[in-house]
Protein backbone atom coordinates (compact mmCIF):
# COMPACT_ATOMS: atom_id res chain seq x y z
CA UNK A 1 0.00 0.00 0.00
CA UNK A 2 1.05 3.63 -0.43
CA UNK A 3 1.14 5.94 2.57
CA UNK A 4 1.44 4.98 6.24
CA UNK A 5 0.16 1.62 7.46
CA UNK A 6 -0.71 2.83 10.95
CA UNK A 7 -1.39 6.36 12.19
CA UNK A 8 -1.96 7.87 15.62
CA UNK A 9 -3.33 11.41 15.38
CA UNK A 10 -3.40 13.70 18.43
CA UNK A 11 -4.09 10.97 21.00
CA UNK A 12 -5.17 11.94 24.51
CA UNK A 13 -5.81 9.39 27.25
CA UNK A 14 -6.08 9.72 31.02
CA UNK A 15 -6.45 7.15 33.77
CA UNK A 16 -8.27 9.06 36.47
CA UNK A 17 -6.11 12.08 37.33
CA UNK A 18 -3.08 10.62 35.53
CA UNK A 19 -2.62 11.89 31.98
CA UNK A 20 -0.90 9.13 29.98
CA UNK A 21 -1.10 10.68 26.50
CA UNK A 22 -1.33 14.41 25.82
CA UNK A 23 -1.49 14.88 22.06
CA UNK A 24 0.72 12.06 20.76
CA UNK A 25 0.91 11.63 16.97
CA UNK A 26 3.00 9.14 15.01
CA UNK A 27 2.97 7.21 11.73
CA UNK A 28 4.29 3.73 10.93
CA UNK A 29 5.22 2.87 7.35
CA UNK A 30 4.75 -0.59 5.80
CA UNK A 31 7.76 -2.76 6.67
CA UNK A 32 9.21 -0.15 9.07
CA UNK A 33 10.71 -0.94 12.47
CA UNK A 34 9.81 2.01 14.71
CA UNK A 35 11.15 2.40 18.26
CA UNK A 36 9.20 4.30 20.91
CA UNK A 37 11.76 5.54 23.42
CA UNK A 38 11.29 7.30 26.73
CA UNK A 39 11.61 6.98 30.50
CA UNK A 40 9.29 4.90 32.63
CA UNK A 41 5.84 6.47 32.83
CA UNK A 42 6.26 8.54 29.67
CA UNK A 43 3.32 6.92 27.87
CA UNK A 44 5.18 4.48 25.59
CA UNK A 45 3.17 1.39 26.45
CA UNK A 46 -0.09 3.33 26.47
CA UNK A 47 0.61 4.60 22.95
CA UNK A 48 1.49 1.09 21.78
CA UNK A 49 -1.74 -0.29 23.26
CA UNK A 50 -3.76 2.42 21.49
CA UNK A 51 -2.05 1.63 18.18
CA UNK A 52 -2.87 -2.06 18.69
CA UNK A 53 -6.52 -1.40 19.53
CA UNK A 54 -6.15 -2.71 23.08
CA UNK A 55 -6.95 0.74 24.53
CA UNK A 56 -9.13 3.43 22.99
CA UNK A 57 -8.10 7.09 23.38
CA UNK A 58 -10.28 9.71 25.03
CA UNK A 59 -9.59 11.98 22.06
CA UNK A 60 -7.84 11.64 18.71
CA UNK A 61 -7.83 8.89 16.09
CA UNK A 62 -6.00 5.68 15.28
CA UNK A 63 -6.12 4.62 11.63
CA UNK A 64 -5.00 1.27 10.27
CA UNK A 65 -4.68 0.93 6.49
CA UNK A 66 -6.59 4.17 6.14
CA UNK A 67 -9.58 3.12 8.26
CA UNK A 68 -10.45 4.19 11.82
CA UNK A 69 -9.46 1.56 14.36
CA UNK A 70 -10.33 3.24 17.64
CA UNK A 71 -14.09 3.48 16.98
CA UNK A 72 -14.58 -0.19 16.02
CA UNK A 73 -16.38 -2.59 18.36
CA UNK A 74 -14.41 -4.68 20.86
CA UNK A 75 -15.17 -7.76 18.77
CA UNK A 76 -13.90 -6.15 15.57
CA UNK A 77 -10.70 -4.96 17.23
CA UNK A 78 -10.12 -8.41 18.75
CA UNK A 79 -10.57 -10.00 15.33
CA UNK A 80 -8.11 -7.55 13.81
CA UNK A 81 -5.52 -8.27 16.50
CA UNK A 82 -5.94 -11.99 15.90
CA UNK A 83 -5.68 -11.77 12.10
CA UNK A 84 -3.32 -8.87 11.39
CA UNK A 85 -1.22 -8.20 14.50
CA UNK A 86 1.43 -10.06 16.48
CA UNK A 87 2.63 -9.33 20.01
CA UNK A 88 5.85 -9.78 22.00
CA UNK A 89 5.94 -8.67 25.63
CA UNK A 90 8.68 -8.26 28.22
CA UNK A 91 8.16 -11.65 29.85
CA UNK A 92 6.95 -13.50 26.75
CA UNK A 93 3.39 -14.13 28.04
CA UNK A 94 3.46 -17.73 26.87
CA UNK A 95 0.65 -20.04 27.99
CA UNK A 96 2.31 -21.88 30.90
CA UNK A 97 0.38 -25.13 30.43
CA UNK A 98 1.40 -25.52 26.76
CA UNK A 99 4.68 -26.67 25.26
CA UNK A 100 6.75 -24.31 23.14
CA UNK A 101 5.47 -26.04 20.01
CA UNK A 102 1.83 -25.69 21.08
CA UNK A 103 2.34 -22.04 22.08
CA UNK A 104 3.74 -21.14 18.66
CA UNK A 105 1.06 -23.14 16.81
CA UNK A 106 -1.77 -21.54 18.80
CA UNK A 107 -2.29 -18.38 16.65
CA UNK A 108 -2.74 -20.49 13.53
CA UNK A 109 -5.18 -22.83 15.24
CA UNK A 110 -7.21 -19.88 16.51
CA UNK A 111 -7.68 -18.77 12.90
CA UNK A 112 -8.83 -22.22 11.77
CA UNK A 113 -5.66 -24.11 10.81
CA UNK A 114 -5.54 -27.85 11.43
CA UNK A 115 -3.37 -28.89 14.34
CA UNK A 116 -0.86 -30.89 12.31
CA UNK A 117 -0.36 -28.12 9.74
CA UNK A 118 -0.04 -25.50 12.49
CA UNK A 119 2.54 -27.58 14.34
CA UNK A 120 4.58 -28.13 11.19
CA UNK A 121 4.84 -24.37 10.70
CA UNK A 122 5.54 -23.88 14.41
CA UNK A 123 8.41 -26.36 14.28
CA UNK A 124 9.89 -24.51 11.31
CA UNK A 125 9.75 -21.19 13.21
CA UNK A 126 11.36 -22.72 16.30
CA UNK A 127 14.18 -24.00 14.11
CA UNK A 128 14.57 -20.61 12.47
CA UNK A 129 14.89 -18.89 15.84
CA UNK A 130 17.31 -21.48 17.20
CA UNK A 131 15.03 -23.07 19.81
CA UNK A 132 13.89 -26.29 18.14
CA UNK A 133 15.38 -28.20 21.09
CA UNK A 134 12.76 -26.77 23.48
CA UNK A 135 9.74 -27.72 21.34
CA UNK A 136 8.47 -30.17 23.94
CA UNK A 137 9.20 -28.00 26.97
CA UNK A 138 6.81 -25.76 28.86
CA UNK A 139 7.71 -22.12 29.64
CA UNK A 140 8.82 -22.91 33.19
CA UNK A 141 11.40 -25.33 31.81
CA UNK A 142 13.06 -22.79 29.48
CA UNK A 143 15.63 -20.05 30.06
CA UNK A 144 14.56 -16.44 29.66
CA UNK A 145 16.25 -16.17 26.27
CA UNK A 146 14.66 -19.38 25.02
CA UNK A 147 11.21 -18.32 26.17
CA UNK A 148 11.51 -14.93 24.51
CA UNK A 149 12.57 -16.47 21.20
CA UNK A 150 9.57 -18.80 21.42
CA UNK A 151 7.41 -15.72 21.99
CA UNK A 152 8.92 -14.08 18.91
CA UNK A 153 8.14 -17.19 16.86
CA UNK A 154 4.54 -17.11 18.10
CA UNK A 155 4.22 -13.42 17.19
CA UNK A 156 5.52 -13.92 13.65
CA UNK A 157 4.06 -17.28 12.63
CA UNK A 158 0.84 -15.86 11.22
CA UNK A 159 2.61 -13.36 8.96
CA UNK A 160 1.25 -10.30 10.78
CA UNK A 161 1.20 -6.92 9.08
CA UNK A 162 2.26 -5.29 12.36
CA UNK A 163 4.14 -6.70 15.36
CA UNK A 164 3.89 -4.82 18.66
CA UNK A 165 6.79 -5.42 21.05
CA UNK A 166 6.64 -3.99 24.58
CA UNK A 167 10.10 -4.07 26.21
CA UNK A 168 10.84 -7.45 24.53
CA UNK A 169 14.35 -7.67 26.02
CA UNK A 170 13.62 -6.17 29.42
CA UNK A 171 13.90 -9.51 31.25
CA UNK A 172 17.08 -10.61 29.43
CA UNK A 173 20.78 -10.01 29.90
CA UNK A 174 22.63 -7.98 27.25
CA UNK A 175 23.81 -10.96 25.19
CA UNK A 176 20.44 -12.70 25.05
CA UNK A 177 18.72 -9.36 24.42
CA UNK A 178 20.89 -8.71 21.38
CA UNK A 179 20.36 -12.23 20.05
CA UNK A 180 16.59 -11.87 20.37
CA UNK A 181 16.58 -8.46 18.68
CA UNK A 182 18.73 -9.68 15.78
CA UNK A 183 16.45 -12.66 15.18
CA UNK A 184 13.29 -10.66 15.75
CA UNK A 185 14.07 -7.78 13.38
CA UNK A 186 15.54 -10.06 10.70
CA UNK A 187 12.51 -12.37 10.73
CA UNK A 188 10.07 -9.45 10.70
CA UNK A 189 11.86 -7.80 7.77
CA UNK A 190 12.01 -11.07 5.83
CA UNK A 191 8.22 -11.28 5.79
CA UNK A 192 7.60 -7.55 5.45
CA UNK A 193 6.05 -6.97 8.86
CA UNK A 194 6.09 -3.52 10.43
CA UNK A 195 7.31 -3.45 14.04
CA UNK A 196 6.39 -0.98 16.79
CA UNK A 197 8.95 -1.44 19.54
CA UNK A 198 8.72 0.05 23.04
CA UNK A 199 12.01 0.32 24.89
CA UNK A 200 13.96 2.58 27.22
CA UNK A 201 17.30 1.20 26.02
CA UNK A 202 19.20 2.91 23.21
CA UNK A 203 21.01 -0.32 22.30
CA UNK A 204 17.66 -1.98 21.59
CA UNK A 205 16.30 1.06 19.71
CA UNK A 206 19.39 0.93 17.49
CA UNK A 207 17.83 -2.05 15.68
CA UNK A 208 14.98 0.17 14.47
CA UNK A 209 14.80 2.13 11.22
CA UNK A 210 13.55 5.18 13.12
CA UNK A 211 13.03 6.28 16.71
CA UNK A 212 10.72 8.74 18.42
CA UNK A 213 10.80 9.81 22.06
CA UNK A 214 7.87 10.20 24.45
CA UNK A 215 7.98 12.42 27.49
CA UNK A 216 4.92 13.16 29.59
CA UNK A 217 2.61 11.77 26.92
CA UNK A 218 4.04 13.88 24.10
CA UNK A 219 6.40 13.05 21.28
CA UNK A 220 9.69 14.89 21.14
CA UNK A 221 12.65 14.80 18.80
CA UNK A 222 14.52 11.51 18.34
CA UNK A 223 17.99 11.27 19.89
CA UNK A 224 20.92 12.34 17.76
CA UNK A 225 22.16 8.81 17.20
CA UNK A 226 18.82 7.55 15.81
C-alpha positions in Angstrom: 0.0 0.0 0.0 1.0 3.6 -0.4 1.1 5.9 2.6 1.4 5.0 6.2 0.2 1.6 7.5 -0.7 2.8 10.9 -1.4 6.4 12.2 -2.0 7.9 15.6 -3.3 11.4 15.4 -3.4 13.7 18.4 -4.1 11.0 21.0 -5.2 11.9 24.5 -5.8 9.4 27.2 -6.1 9.7 31.0 -6.5 7.1 33.8 -8.3 9.1 36.5 -6.1 12.1 37.3 -3.1 10.6 35.5 -2.6 11.9 32.0 -0.9 9.1 30.0 -1.1 10.7 26.5 -1.3 14.4 25.8 -1.5 14.9 22.1 0.7 12.1 20.8 0.9 11.6 17.0 3.0 9.1 15.0 3.0 7.2 11.7 4.3 3.7 10.9 5.2 2.9 7.4 4.8 -0.6 5.8 7.8 -2.8 6.7 9.2 -0.1 9.1 10.7 -0.9 12.5 9.8 2.0 14.7 11.2 2.4 18.3 9.2 4.3 20.9 11.8 5.5 23.4 11.3 7.3 26.7 11.6 7.0 30.5 9.3 4.9 32.6 5.8 6.5 32.8 6.3 8.5 29.7 3.3 6.9 27.9 5.2 4.5 25.6 3.2 1.4 26.4 -0.1 3.3 26.5 0.6 4.6 22.9 1.5 1.1 21.8 -1.7 -0.3 23.3 -3.8 2.4 21.5 -2.1 1.6 18.2 -2.9 -2.1 18.7 -6.5 -1.4 19.5 -6.1 -2.7 23.1 -7.0 0.7 24.5 -9.1 3.4 23.0 -8.1 7.1 23.4 -10.3 9.7 25.0 -9.6 12.0 22.1 -7.8 11.6 18.7 -7.8 8.9 16.1 -6.0 5.7 15.3 -6.1 4.6 11.6 -5.0 1.3 10.3 -4.7 0.9 6.5 -6.6 4.2 6.1 -9.6 3.1 8.3 -10.4 4.2 11.8 -9.5 1.6 14.4 -10.3 3.2 17.6 -14.1 3.5 17.0 -14.6 -0.2 16.0 -16.4 -2.6 18.4 -14.4 -4.7 20.9 -15.2 -7.8 18.8 -13.9 -6.1 15.6 -10.7 -5.0 17.2 -10.1 -8.4 18.7 -10.6 -10.0 15.3 -8.1 -7.5 13.8 -5.5 -8.3 16.5 -5.9 -12.0 15.9 -5.7 -11.8 12.1 -3.3 -8.9 11.4 -1.2 -8.2 14.5 1.4 -10.1 16.5 2.6 -9.3 20.0 5.8 -9.8 22.0 5.9 -8.7 25.6 8.7 -8.3 28.2 8.2 -11.7 29.8 6.9 -13.5 26.8 3.4 -14.1 28.0 3.5 -17.7 26.9 0.7 -20.0 28.0 2.3 -21.9 30.9 0.4 -25.1 30.4 1.4 -25.5 26.8 4.7 -26.7 25.3 6.8 -24.3 23.1 5.5 -26.0 20.0 1.8 -25.7 21.1 2.3 -22.0 22.1 3.7 -21.1 18.7 1.1 -23.1 16.8 -1.8 -21.5 18.8 -2.3 -18.4 16.6 -2.7 -20.5 13.5 -5.2 -22.8 15.2 -7.2 -19.9 16.5 -7.7 -18.8 12.9 -8.8 -22.2 11.8 -5.7 -24.1 10.8 -5.5 -27.9 11.4 -3.4 -28.9 14.3 -0.9 -30.9 12.3 -0.4 -28.1 9.7 0.0 -25.5 12.5 2.5 -27.6 14.3 4.6 -28.1 11.2 4.8 -24.4 10.7 5.5 -23.9 14.4 8.4 -26.4 14.3 9.9 -24.5 11.3 9.8 -21.2 13.2 11.4 -22.7 16.3 14.2 -24.0 14.1 14.6 -20.6 12.5 14.9 -18.9 15.8 17.3 -21.5 17.2 15.0 -23.1 19.8 13.9 -26.3 18.1 15.4 -28.2 21.1 12.8 -26.8 23.5 9.7 -27.7 21.3 8.5 -30.2 23.9 9.2 -28.0 27.0 6.8 -25.8 28.9 7.7 -22.1 29.6 8.8 -22.9 33.2 11.4 -25.3 31.8 13.1 -22.8 29.5 15.6 -20.1 30.1 14.6 -16.4 29.7 16.2 -16.2 26.3 14.7 -19.4 25.0 11.2 -18.3 26.2 11.5 -14.9 24.5 12.6 -16.5 21.2 9.6 -18.8 21.4 7.4 -15.7 22.0 8.9 -14.1 18.9 8.1 -17.2 16.9 4.5 -17.1 18.1 4.2 -13.4 17.2 5.5 -13.9 13.7 4.1 -17.3 12.6 0.8 -15.9 11.2 2.6 -13.4 9.0 1.2 -10.3 10.8 1.2 -6.9 9.1 2.3 -5.3 12.4 4.1 -6.7 15.4 3.9 -4.8 18.7 6.8 -5.4 21.0 6.6 -4.0 24.6 10.1 -4.1 26.2 10.8 -7.4 24.5 14.4 -7.7 26.0 13.6 -6.2 29.4 13.9 -9.5 31.2 17.1 -10.6 29.4 20.8 -10.0 29.9 22.6 -8.0 27.2 23.8 -11.0 25.2 20.4 -12.7 25.0 18.7 -9.4 24.4 20.9 -8.7 21.4 20.4 -12.2 20.1 16.6 -11.9 20.4 16.6 -8.5 18.7 18.7 -9.7 15.8 16.5 -12.7 15.2 13.3 -10.7 15.7 14.1 -7.8 13.4 15.5 -10.1 10.7 12.5 -12.4 10.7 10.1 -9.5 10.7 11.9 -7.8 7.8 12.0 -11.1 5.8 8.2 -11.3 5.8 7.6 -7.6 5.4 6.0 -7.0 8.9 6.1 -3.5 10.4 7.3 -3.5 14.0 6.4 -1.0 16.8 9.0 -1.4 19.5 8.7 0.1 23.0 12.0 0.3 24.9 14.0 2.6 27.2 17.3 1.2 26.0 19.2 2.9 23.2 21.0 -0.3 22.3 17.7 -2.0 21.6 16.3 1.1 19.7 19.4 0.9 17.5 17.8 -2.1 15.7 15.0 0.2 14.5 14.8 2.1 11.2 13.6 5.2 13.1 13.0 6.3 16.7 10.7 8.7 18.4 10.8 9.8 22.1 7.9 10.2 24.4 8.0 12.4 27.5 4.9 13.2 29.6 2.6 11.8 26.9 4.0 13.9 24.1 6.4 13.1 21.3 9.7 14.9 21.1 12.7 14.8 18.8 14.5 11.5 18.3 18.0 11.3 19.9 20.9 12.3 17.8 22.2 8.8 17.2 18.8 7.6 15.8 
